[in-house]
């Protein structure tokens, strides 16, 4: 099956925008080239900058089935790619023995049949309907796990020693994300097109709010973005991402706020910030000072 792809960088940017993602031209160019060249995309950046959302929007708008592999410490091949169903294999052996089968080599060959294989996300993305494969937060997985990915990233295939090589009929669109809690190996990076996803500037963040929090008063939207941009310049344990900006805007709208006021800010900081030390540092006098510095 042939993917229907956007014809230009501008078309790719429009496609992302239609899915609710406001991309700058540099990001749209990387996505466009990855789609056209059939290469994985490696997106790196701070948490909350919208890396995962790109894969979701691509799956929605292309449209393709989204297959997500959420990485974690200890992730291995059996959870990520495939696993043999040992219970069914054992049952098959016992049934064969009960029927009088005595050829042990034939029994062993028989239990490594395709019907005993349980596909996990990586294999599902290769075998199933055309998909977007999201390998999310690769930096959370152990370094040796990256070696499992190299064959998929280079050739869109998985080699199963007992069964053979399974190749994708329609290669998935692969999006890898990393929050850079550790460095991802060069071998993975070489197989991908790379883009650093930064926090948006004020103009783009306001455009994001216009899409994701429609109906927000224009003055309140401008104040929210200006306030969040100031917070990101501070020394906090976890800076608010775009998702927190959207959540905060929606929370303030739910409280019928028309503009930012010290009381409303203090009461809703738990939507914007996720650590008590950060909230305590900003609440009260510091928040009031920052509000007073916002443009009218």
N, C-alpha and C positions, 0 to 999 in steps of 0.2 A: 504494500500500500504506500502511495506517495503522500507525503505531508503537504498540505496546503500552507505555504509559508508567506509571510508578508514580503512584498517586493522590494522594499527600501527601508532605510533606517527610519524615515518619517512614518512609514506604515507600521513598523514595529513599535514605535513610540505611541502611535495612535491606538494600536491593538492593546498595549499595556494600559493606556489611559481609559479605554473602553471597559477594561476589567477592573477599574478603580485604582490603578497604580500610576502615580505621577513620576515618570522617569526623566532624568536629564538626558541630553543627547549622548553623552559618553556611555552611560549604562545601556541606552537603547542600541547604540552601535555594537557593543559587546554581545548583547542578546541576539541582534540581527545576524552578526557574523557567525555566532555559534550555531544558530538554526540553519544558515546557508551552508556552512562548512561541515555540519554534522559532528561538531565537537562538543564535549562537555563544557559547562560553565562552572568556574570556581569563584564563588562570591565570598569575600572576606570582609569583616567589619565588626564594629561594636554591636553588642546585643541590642535589638530593638530598632535597627536601621532599615528593616524591611527585606532582608535577604530571602527568608522563607516565603514571604508573600509573592515574590516573583515567580516561583515555581507554581504556586497555587493559581495565579492569574494566567500563566501560560497554559496550564491544564484546562482551565475554564474556557479560554478564548480560542485555543487552536482548533477544536477542542480535543483533549486527550484525557485518558484515565490517569489520575494521580496515584502513583505508588510511592509511599513515604517510608524511608528507613531512618528511624530516629536513632542516632548513635549514642552509645553510653560506654562507660568503663567496663571492660570484660566482654564486649560484643564479639562474637565469633562467627565462623562460617555457617554453623548449624542454625543460628538465629537470623543471619543476614541473607544467605543464598539458598541453601537446601539442607534437608535432613532426611535420612532414611527412617521409615516407619518400622522400628525394630519389633514392635508388638505384632504387626501384620506379617512381617517376615518370619517370625518364630511360629506363628500360627500356620503359615504356608508350609513350613518344614514339617510340622507335626502332621498336617493333613496328608502331605506327600508320603511320609513314612507310614502312616496308617493305611494308605492305599497300596503299600508294598513297594514303593520306590526305594531302591537301594544304591543308586548311583550318586555318591556324595558330591562329585564334581558337578553333575547336572543340577543337583539341589542348590549348590552354592551359586551357580550361574543364574538359576531361576529366581532367587530371592533378590537379585539386583536388577529387577525388571522395573520399567518406568512406573508401573502402577504402585510401587512401594515408595516412590520418591515424593516427599512433601516439599513443594516449592515455598521459599521465603521471598521477601521483597525483591532482591536482586534478580532471582530467576523469574519471578512473576512478571517483572518489567520486560524481560527478554522474550518470554513465551506468550504472554497474553495479548490483549488488544493494544493498539498503539498508545503509548503512555508517556507521561513525564515522570522520570525517576528522580525523586528528591532524596538526596543523601544529606540529612540535616545534622549540623554540628559535628562534622567529622573529627574536629579537634578533641571531642570528648571520648572518642574511641582510643584504644591502645594503638601505638605505632605499628605493631606487626599486622593489625587488621588492614592497614592501607595496602599491603601486598596482595590481599585478596581482590582488591578493586582494579588492579592494573590491567588484567585481561579484559575486564568489562569496559573500562574506559578507552582502551586502545582498539579493541576488535568487537565489542558488543557481543561477547560470548562468555560462556562458563564451561570449563572442562571438568567433568565429573569422572574421576579415575575408573570407577566401576562401570560407567555407562557410556562415556564418550563426551564429545563436545556439543553443546547446545548453543546455536547461534540465533540471534534475533532476526526474524523475517523483516520487521520494521524496527530499526534501531530507536530506542527511546530517546527523548530529549532529556539529558542528564543535567541536573543542577546540584552542585555540591556547595554547602555553606560551612563557614567556620567563624567562630567568635575570637579566634586567635588566642585561646588559652594555652596553646602550645603550637609550635611550628609544624605544619603539614609537610611531608617529605617532598623533595624536588621531583621524584618520579611521578607523583600524582599531579603536581603543578604542570609538568611538561605536557601532559596529555590534555590539558584544559586551556580554555581562554579565561584569563584572569580579570577580575574587576574588584576594586575596593569600594564597598558601599558605605558612604559616609553619612553623617546626619545631614538632613536637607537644610538649605539656606532658608531664610524667612519667607521668601516669595514662594518657593516650592512647598514649604510646609503649610502655608495658607491655602495653596491650591489643593493639597491633600485634604485639609479640613473641609474645603468646599465640596469635595467628593464624598468624604466619609462621615461628615457631620453636617449634612445639608440643613438649611434653616437656621443655622447659628447666626445671631446678630453680627453684622460686619465689624462693629467696634469690639465686641467680645472676642471674635476670632483673631483680630489683629493683636489684642492685648494678650491672649493666651499664647500665641506664637512668640511675641516679643518676650514674655516672661520665661517661657521654656528655653528660648535661645540664651537668655541671661543665666538661667540655672546651669545650662551645659558649659558655661564658661567657669563655673565654680568648682571647688574641690569637694566632690561628693563621691561616696563609695560606688553608687550606681547611678549614672546619669540617665535621665528619662529618654526613652526612645520614641519613635513616631507612634507606636501603639499606645504609649502612655499619654501622649499629647491628644490622640483621638479619644481615649477613654476619659481624660480630664474634661475635654470639651463637651462630651456627651453627659458627663456627670453634672457639670455646671448648667447645661441646658435643662437637665431634669429638675434642677433646683430653681428654674426660671430666672437665672442670672442674666442681666443685661450688660453688665460690665464687671471687671474684676474689682473686688473689694477685699480688704484685709481679712474680715471675718470668714468670707466664703473660701478664700485661699487656705487659711489655717484649717478649716473644717474638712477640706477635701484633699489635703496633701498626701493622704494615704493612697489616692488614686494615681498621683503623679510620681511619688517616690516609694520605694519598696523596703527601705531600711529605717529603723527607728532613729538611729544616729543622724541620718540625713534629714529626716523630718524635724527632729529637735533643733538641728542647726539652722534650718530655714524658717521654721515657724516663728511668728511674732515679729520682732523688730526687723529682722533681716528681710522677711517677706514684705513688710510695710515699706522698707527702704527701696527695695527693688520695684515695687509698685509705683512709688513716687518718681522713679527715674524713667518710667515708661512714657513714650511720646503720647501726646493728647490725640 
